[in-house]
Amino acid sequence: MEKGVTNLMEEIREAFALKDVDIRSYSPLVLAYIGDGIYELVIRSLLVGHGNAHASTLHKKASSLVNAAAQSAMTGRIKEQLTQEEQQIFRRGRNANTATMAKHASVSDYRRATGFEALMGYLYLSGQTERLLELVKLGLEEEACGTKN
């Protein structure tokens, strides 16, 4: 856990009296499950942070960033910046056997997106929110969300 930083998961654990669990025991698909939600929350927060807009406009922009193809592309932009541990988490997620497949994605994009989501989940659950946001920022294209990095 980062010094002096409270993360949402820590607050949830406290509020609901959840016990600490060794996240290394979680399957990569469980990490991807929570990572998918956290990544979407980051994107939605970024979009809303730019000001008031129609919900349909926000949804379209979020959908363009939170899909297998976009997440797969992000992995290409952040891959060189990952630590060995992060690369290992990504590979475990990418190589996990999933029961489902995305309707509008290639198998390779879907697998890379699952690896990306597993990494996001791992960083979130381990309290590394600063690193999570750093990687998302790095992975977003300059035009994404109308921002320049």
VEXKE-391066 format. One record per residue: chain; x, y, z of N, C-alpha, C in turn; residue in three letters. Coordinates in nm, 4 decimals, padded with zeros to 6 digits. Each point is the difference from the previous one (the first is absolute). Example, Ala and Ser with C-alpha at 12.3 -4.5 7.8 and 13.67 -1.06 7.14 Angstrom:
# VEXKE-391066
R mol     n.xx     n.yy     n.zz    ca.xx    ca.yy    ca.zz     c.xx     c.yy     c.zz type
R   A  01.3190 -00.5690  00.7800 -00.0890  00.1190  00.0000  00.0900  00.1200  00.0000  ALA
R   A -00.0350  00.1050 -00.0720  00.0820  00.1190  00.0060 -00.0770  00.1090  00.0730  SER
This chain:
# VEXKE-391066
R mol     n.xx     n.yy     n.zz    ca.xx    ca.yy    ca.zz     c.xx     c.yy     c.zz type
R   A  00.0836 -00.1178  00.0000 -00.0836  00.1178  00.0000  00.0881  00.1242  00.0000  MET
R   A -00.0337  00.0981 -00.0824  00.0753  00.1237 -00.0071 -00.0155  00.0766  00.1312  GLU
R   A  00.1066  00.0634  00.0454 -00.0031  00.0752  00.1258 -00.0965  00.1167 -00.0091  LYS
R   A -00.0844  00.0146  00.1003 -00.0878  00.1144  00.0099 -00.1136  00.0050 -00.1009  GLY
R   A -00.0172 -00.1026 -00.0777 -00.1051 -00.0017 -00.1015 -00.1041 -00.1041  00.0391  VAL
R   A -00.1241  00.0429  00.0071 -00.1096 -00.0923  00.0256 -00.0606 -00.0346 -00.1341  THR
R   A -00.0193 -00.1274 -00.0251 -00.0656 -00.0336 -00.1257 -00.1395 -00.0530  00.0275  ASN
R   A -00.0788 -00.0018 -00.1040 -00.1399 -00.0391  00.0115 -00.0139 -00.1408  00.0572  LEU
R   A  00.0817 -00.0936 -00.0475 -00.0109 -00.1380  00.0479  00.0255 -00.0080  00.1500  MET
R   A  00.0964  00.0773  00.0471  00.0293  00.0022  00.1438 -00.1215  00.0508  00.0779  GLU
R   A -00.0632  00.1042 -00.0511 -00.1187  00.0544  00.0659 -00.1165 -00.0988 -00.0045  GLU
R   A -00.0151 -00.0724 -00.1087 -00.1054 -00.1022 -00.0114  00.0252 -00.1117  00.1006  ILE
R   A  00.1255 -00.0456  00.0094  00.0343 -00.1050  00.0975 -00.0373  00.0429  00.1413  ARG
R   A  00.0338  00.1250  00.0307 -00.0271  00.0524  00.1333 -00.1504  00.0117  00.0263  GLU
R   A -00.0734  00.0572 -00.0939 -00.1433  00.0236  00.0173 -00.0792 -00.1294  00.0138  ALA
R   A  00.0433 -00.1057 -00.0685 -00.0742 -00.1261  00.0008  00.0713 -00.1102  00.0784  PHE
R   A  00.1019  00.0373  00.0743  00.0757 -00.0930  00.0837  00.0487 -00.1220 -00.0792  ALA
R   A  00.0542  00.0242 -00.1181  00.0547 -00.1087 -00.0815  00.1414 -00.0295  00.0464  LEU
R   A  00.0348 -00.1258  00.0007  00.1359 -00.0345  00.0413  00.0955  00.0177 -00.1173  LYS
R   A  00.1254  00.0230  00.0343  00.1030  00.0116 -00.1028  00.0231 -00.1366 -00.0629  ASP
R   A  00.0175  00.0011 -00.1322  00.0263 -00.1226 -00.0743  00.1272  00.0216 -00.0810  VAL
R   A  00.0809 -00.1025 -00.0096  00.1207  00.0072 -00.0814 -00.0425  00.0006 -00.1469  ASP
R   A  00.0158  00.1139 -00.0674 -00.0498  00.0099 -00.1373  00.0766 -00.0891 -00.0969  ILE
R   A  00.1169 -00.0476  00.0415  00.0734 -00.0937 -00.0859 -00.0745 -00.1332 -00.0129  ARG
R   A -00.0967 -00.0223  00.0904 -00.0785 -00.1237 -00.0071 -00.1178  00.0119 -00.0965  SER
R   A -00.0311  00.1218 -00.0455 -00.1111  00.0192 -00.0930  00.0367 -00.0490 -00.1391  TYR
R   A -00.0985 -00.0567 -00.0668  00.0224 -00.0414 -00.1388  00.0130  00.1255 -00.0856  SER
R   A  00.0673 -00.0104 -00.1141  00.0124  00.1164 -00.0873 -00.1354  00.0497 -00.0498  PRO
R   A -00.0984 -00.0879 -00.0099 -00.1320  00.0434 -00.0460 -00.0748  00.0788  00.1080  LEU
R   A  00.0268 -00.0292  00.1267 -00.0571  00.0812  00.1080  00.0653  00.1381 -00.0018  VAL
R   A  00.1305  00.0052 -00.0215  00.0680  00.1289 -00.0116 -00.0549  00.0784 -00.1187  LEU
R   A -00.0245 -00.0678 -00.1118 -00.0555  00.0666 -00.1185 -00.1424  00.0485  00.0266  ALA
R   A -00.0757 -00.0755  00.0756 -00.1385  00.0375  00.0339 -00.0032  00.1347  00.0720  TYR
R   A  00.0812  00.0144  00.1044  00.0013  00.1266  00.0743  00.0728  00.1072 -00.0805  ILE
R   A  00.1008 -00.0392 -00.0748  00.0752  00.0952 -00.0818 -00.0847  00.0641 -00.1082  GLY
R   A -00.0914 -00.0762 -00.0576 -00.0920  00.0521 -00.1009 -00.0835  00.1132  00.0597  ASP
R   A -00.0535 -00.0226  00.1181 -00.0828  00.1009  00.0654  00.0800  00.1226  00.0415  GLY
R   A  00.1189 -00.0206  00.0511  00.0833  00.1121  00.0442  00.0439  00.0839 -00.1193  ILE
R   A  00.0409 -00.0647 -00.1084  00.0410  00.0739 -00.1189 -00.1173  00.0827 -00.0534  TYR
R   A -00.1181 -00.0586 -00.0032 -00.1169  00.0747 -00.0467 -00.0291  00.1186  00.0928  GLU
R   A  00.0143 -00.0193  00.1300 -00.0212  00.1094  00.0955  00.1005  00.1135 -00.0241  LEU
R   A  00.1249 -00.0345 -00.0269  00.1019  00.1012 -00.0278 -00.0385  00.0785 -00.1259  VAL
R   A -00.0385 -00.0703 -00.1053 -00.0371  00.0663 -00.1254 -00.1233  00.0875  00.0197  ILE
R   A -00.1020 -00.0527  00.0660 -00.1213  00.0801  00.0245  00.0324  00.1232  00.0845  ARG
R   A  00.0839 -00.0165  00.1002  00.0394  00.1127  00.0849  00.0743  00.1049 -00.0814  SER
R   A  00.0873 -00.0440 -00.0883  00.0747  00.0909 -00.0864 -00.0952  00.0785 -00.0904  LEU
R   A -00.0950 -00.0693 -00.0591 -00.0951  00.0658 -00.0898 -00.0885  00.0999  00.0747  LEU
R   A -00.0533 -00.0397  00.1136 -00.0855  00.0888  00.0792  00.0812  00.1177  00.0534  VAL
R   A  00.1260 -00.0241  00.0279  00.0877  00.1061  00.0487  00.0225  00.1119 -00.0988  GLY
R   A -00.0283 -00.0253 -00.1263  00.0131  00.1034 -00.1028 -00.1224  00.0907 -00.0053  HIS
R   A -00.1016 -00.0280  00.0783 -00.1170  00.0859  00.0062 -00.1277 -00.0717 -00.0356  GLY
R   A -00.1085  00.0707  00.0178 -00.1330 -00.0537 -00.0242 -00.0181 -00.0318 -00.1489  ASN
R   A -00.0664 -00.1096 -00.0280 -00.0277 -00.0409 -00.1381 -00.1205 -00.0926  00.0016  ALA
R   A -00.0557 -00.0233 -00.1161 -00.1103 -00.0953 -00.0100  00.0510 -00.1396  00.0339  HIS
R   A -00.0805 -00.0755  00.0716  00.0382 -00.1355  00.0388  00.0305 -00.0863 -00.1231  ALA
R   A -00.0755  00.0189 -00.1062  00.0234 -00.0806 -00.1212  00.1364  00.0321 -00.0613  SER
R   A  00.0407  00.1256  00.0056  00.1321  00.0394 -00.0511  00.1101 -00.0623  00.0846  THR
R   A -00.0184  00.0058  00.1319  00.0970 -00.0606  00.0911  00.0099 -00.1502 -00.0237  LEU
R   A -00.1155 -00.0643 -00.0172 -00.0025 -00.1448 -00.0224  00.0740 -00.0373 -00.1285  HIS
R   A -00.0232  00.0737 -00.1067  00.0674 -00.0296 -00.1274  00.1510  00.0147  00.0124  LYS
R   A  00.0442  00.1073  00.0660  00.1437  00.0216  00.0167  00.0605 -00.1090  00.0890  LYS
R   A -00.0693 -00.0327  00.1099  00.0502 -00.1054  00.0891  00.0065 -00.1331 -00.0732  ALA
R   A -00.1026 -00.0301 -00.0794 -00.0035 -00.1266 -00.0739  00.1143 -00.0107 -00.1003  SER
R   A  00.0449  00.1139 -00.0508  00.1106 -00.0027 -00.0958  00.1335 -00.0280  00.0685  SER
R   A  00.0061  00.0208  00.1312  00.1234 -00.0220  00.0761 -00.0026 -00.1271  00.0838  LEU
R   A -00.1214 -00.0466  00.0323 -00.0140 -00.1184  00.0849 -00.0547 -00.1133 -00.0852  VAL
R   A  00.0877 -00.0527 -00.0837 -00.0333 -00.1162 -00.0824  00.1290 -00.0752 -00.0277  ASN
R   A -00.0125 -00.1210 -00.0473  00.1164 -00.0867 -00.0169  00.1037  00.0595 -00.0945  ALA
R   A -00.0426  00.0565 -00.1115  00.0949  00.0552 -00.0971  00.0775  00.1174  00.0596  ALA
R   A -00.0698  00.0906  00.0682  00.0661  00.1160  00.0606  00.0952 -00.0429  00.1116  ALA
R   A -00.0434 -00.0946  00.0815  00.0858 -00.0476  00.1091  00.1208 -00.0756 -00.0547  GLN
R   A -00.0190 -00.0744 -00.1065  00.1112 -00.0698 -00.0638  00.1017  00.1006 -00.0523  SER
R   A -00.0487  00.1072 -00.0621  00.0896  00.1039 -00.0504  00.0755  00.0667  00.1152  ALA
R   A -00.0683  00.0186  00.1122  00.0657  00.0609  00.1164  00.1168 -00.0852  00.0477  MET
R   A -00.0176 -00.1311 -00.0054  00.1086 -00.0869  00.0465  00.1250  00.0205 -00.0840  THR
R   A -00.0187  00.0247 -00.1287  00.1149  00.0266 -00.0860  00.0733  00.1264  00.0392  GLY
R   A -00.0739  00.1001  00.0477  00.0610  00.1271  00.0382  00.0664 -00.0037  00.1378  ARG
R   A -00.0423 -00.0917  00.0859  00.0575 -00.0036  00.1361  00.0974 -00.1151  00.0211  ILE
R   A  00.0011 -00.0942 -00.0917  00.0762 -00.1247  00.0177  00.1449  00.0227  00.0447  LYS
R   A  00.0676  00.0948 -00.0624  00.1414  00.0242  00.0318  00.0199  00.0603  00.1390  GLU
R   A -00.1054  00.0551  00.0572  00.0101  00.0662  00.1300 -00.0351 -00.0919  00.1176  GLN
R   A -00.0426 -00.1220 -00.0285 -00.0427 -00.0910  00.1066  00.1195 -00.0603  00.0723  LEU
R   A -00.0139 -00.0145  00.1308  00.1008 -00.0696  00.0786 -00.0110 -00.1500 -00.0302  THR
R   A  00.0960 -00.0763  00.0454 -00.0062 -00.1457 -00.0195 -00.1242 -00.0589  00.0651  GLN
R   A -00.0318  00.0465  00.1202 -00.1191 -00.0492  00.0703 -00.1265  00.0333 -00.0791  GLU
R   A -00.0086  00.1212 -00.0521 -00.1164  00.0411 -00.0790 -00.0102 -00.0801 -00.1291  GLU
R   A  00.1127 -00.0265 -00.0622  00.0003 -00.0825 -00.1214 -00.0523 -00.1401  00.0299  GLN
R   A  00.0392 -00.0536  00.1146 -00.0452 -00.1330  00.0393 -00.1514 -00.0020  00.0227  GLN
R   A -00.0537  00.1014  00.0664 -00.1451  00.0086  00.0226 -00.0713  00.0114 -00.1341  ILE
R   A  00.0505  00.0865 -00.0879 -00.0594  00.0167 -00.1329 -00.0023 -00.1341 -00.0754  PHE
R   A  00.1124 -00.0708 -00.0003  00.0081 -00.1292 -00.0716 -00.0976 -00.1020  00.0567  ARG
R   A -00.0101 -00.0055  00.1329 -00.0954 -00.0933  00.0624 -00.1422  00.0305 -00.0461  ARG
R   A -00.0359  00.1277 -00.0049 -00.1333  00.0385 -00.0464 -00.0196 -00.0294 -00.1472  GLY
R   A  00.0996  00.0315 -00.0800 -00.0084 -00.0231 -00.1451 -00.0152 -00.1486 -00.0315  ARG
R   A  00.0686 -00.0830  00.0759  00.0009 -00.1437 -00.0279 -00.1111 -00.0776  00.0704  ASN
R   A -00.0814  00.0665  00.0785 -00.1068 -00.0679  00.0735 -00.1049 -00.0538 -00.0966  ALA
R   A -00.0521 -00.1159  00.0327 -00.1065 -00.0588 -00.0822 -00.1332  00.0597  00.0409  ASN
R   A -00.0593  00.0757 -00.0901 -00.1286  00.0625  00.0284 -00.1122 -00.0818 -00.0625  THR
R   A -00.1129 -00.0005  00.0673 -00.1161 -00.0751 -00.0496 -00.0744  00.0776 -00.1076  ALA
R   A  00.0223  00.1321 -00.0038 -00.0721  00.0838 -00.0959  00.0989  00.0719 -00.0904  THR
R   A -00.0531  00.0580 -00.1042  00.0806  00.0779 -00.0926 -00.0797  00.1249 -00.0355  MET
R   A  00.0674  00.1122 -00.0176 -00.0682  00.1243 -00.0364 -00.0621 -00.0140 -00.1385  ALA
R   A -00.1164  00.0604 -00.0172 -00.0713 -00.0086 -00.1269  00.0712  00.0757 -00.1119  LYS
R   A  00.0581  00.1133  00.0337  00.0547  00.0885 -00.1027  00.1511  00.0146  00.0111  HIS
R   A  00.0699 -00.1085  00.0324  00.1450  00.0076  00.0164  00.0661 -00.1252 -00.0544  ALA
R   A  00.1219  00.0173 -00.0467  00.0775 -00.1167 -00.0418  00.0439 -00.0753  00.1253  SER
R   A  00.0376 -00.1248 -00.0174  00.0464 -00.0813  00.1127  00.1242  00.0635  00.0619  VAL
R   A  00.0923  00.0479 -00.0825  00.1233  00.0583  00.0538 -00.0292  00.1292  00.0766  SER
R   A -00.0888  00.0854 -00.0532 -00.0359  00.1226  00.0725 -00.0674 -00.0340  00.1322  ASP
R   A -00.0894 -00.0978 -00.0025 -00.0717 -00.0382  00.1216  00.0965 -00.0518  00.1067  TYR
R   A  00.0956 -00.0794 -00.0412  00.0976 -00.0547  00.0955  00.0888  00.1096  00.0592  ARG
R   A  00.0477  00.0907 -00.0860  00.0818  00.1111  00.0506 -00.0822  00.0899  00.0926  ARG
R   A -00.1265  00.0235 -00.0347 -00.0870  00.0812  00.0855 -00.0195 -00.0676  00.1352  ALA
R   A -00.0141 -00.1308  00.0012 -00.0143 -00.0726  00.1263  00.1274  00.0137  00.0827  THR
R   A  00.1150 -00.0051 -00.0641  00.1266  00.0216  00.0701  00.0085  00.1399  00.0580  GLY
R   A -00.0422  00.0992 -00.0780 -00.0014  00.1387  00.0457 -00.0928  00.0160  00.1202  PHE
R   A -00.1191 -00.0588 -00.0085 -00.0959  00.0085  00.1103  00.0529 -00.0697  00.1248  GLU
R   A  00.0670 -00.1132 -00.0170  00.0595 -00.0700  00.1146  00.1041  00.0883  00.0673  ALA
R   A  00.0797  00.0690 -00.0797  00.1006  00.0908  00.0555 -00.0674  00.1144  00.0751  LEU
R   A -00.1043  00.0576 -00.0569 -00.0734  00.1076  00.0678 -00.0580 -00.0500  00.1328  MET
R   A -00.0558 -00.1205 -00.0015 -00.0567 -00.0582  00.1216  00.1055 -00.0233  00.1063  GLY
R   A  00.1137 -00.0510 -00.0422  00.1097 -00.0250  00.0934  00.0480  00.1303  00.0635  TYR
R   A  00.0203  00.1018 -00.0819  00.0479  00.1280  00.0522 -00.1019  00.0613  00.0958  LEU
R   A -00.1264 -00.0101 -00.0339 -00.1055  00.0531  00.0865 -00.0038 -00.0740  00.1335  TYR
R   A -00.0059 -00.1325 -00.0051 -00.0116 -00.0794  00.1235  00.1240  00.0102  00.0872  LEU
R   A  00.1149  00.0248 -00.0609  00.1224  00.0117  00.0787  00.0253  00.1432  00.0464  SER
R   A -00.0957  00.0895 -00.0261  00.0118  00.1365  00.0482  00.0933  00.0884 -00.0809  GLY
R   A  00.0358 -00.0440 -00.1188  00.0927  00.0758 -00.0839 -00.0769  00.0890 -00.0987  GLN
R   A -00.0885  00.0819  00.0548 -00.0848  00.0829 -00.0856  00.0807  00.1043 -00.0774  THR
R   A  00.1045  00.0515  00.0601  00.0842  00.0971 -00.0702  00.0605 -00.0629 -00.1257  GLU
R   A  00.0487 -00.1226  00.0129  00.0592 -00.0705 -00.1147 -00.1080 -00.0325 -00.1031  ARG
R   A -00.1175 -00.0419  00.0454 -00.1116 -00.0298 -00.0889 -00.0314  00.1230 -00.0858  LEU
R   A -00.0132  00.1147  00.0635 -00.0329  00.1232 -00.0727  00.1133  00.0424 -00.0926  LEU
R   A  00.1234 -00.0218  00.0428  00.1159  00.0307 -00.0845 -00.0044 -00.0823 -00.1292  GLU
R   A -00.0307 -00.1287  00.0117 -00.0055 -00.0860 -00.1185 -00.1180  00.0353 -00.0902  LEU
R   A -00.1150  00.0311  00.0595 -00.1157  00.0395 -00.0814  00.0319  00.1282 -00.0754  VAL
R   A  00.0578  00.0956  00.0690  00.0357  00.1270 -00.0641  00.0986 -00.0228 -00.1132  LYS
R   A  00.0983 -00.0824  00.0233  00.0986 -00.0327 -00.1024 -00.0650 -00.0707 -00.1191  LEU
R   A -00.0946 -00.0865  00.0290 -00.0628 -00.0791 -00.1051 -00.1003  00.0743 -00.0855  GLY
R   A -00.0568  00.1062  00.0544 -00.0975  00.0762 -00.0772  00.0696  00.0800 -00.1092  LEU
R   A -00.0582  00.0011 -00.1142  00.0532  00.0811 -00.1085 -00.0208  00.1458  00.0339  GLU
R   A  00.0777  00.0883 -00.0572 -00.0117  00.1436  00.0281 -00.1405  00.0509 -00.0282  GLU
R   A -00.0646 -00.0529 -00.1013 -00.1333  00.0472 -00.0355 -00.1086 -00.0551  00.0928  GLU
R   A  00.0285 -00.1049  00.0759 -00.1008 -00.0628  00.0852 -00.0544  00.1015  00.0990  ALA
R   A -00.1298  00.0043  00.0113 -00.0707  00.0850  00.0958  00.0277  00.1474 -00.0199  CYS
R   A  00.0561  00.0362 -00.1146  00.0263  00.1402 -00.0278  00.1136  00.0580  00.0818  GLY
R   A  00.0909 -00.0856  00.0497  00.1106  00.0487  00.0804  00.1307 -00.0172 -00.0729  THR
R   A  00.0973  00.0750  00.0405  00.1367 -00.0170 -00.0466  00.0815 -00.0450  00.1202  LYS
R   A  00.0749 -00.1098 -00.0152  00.0813 -00.0503  00.1126  00.1313  00.0721  00.0074  ASN
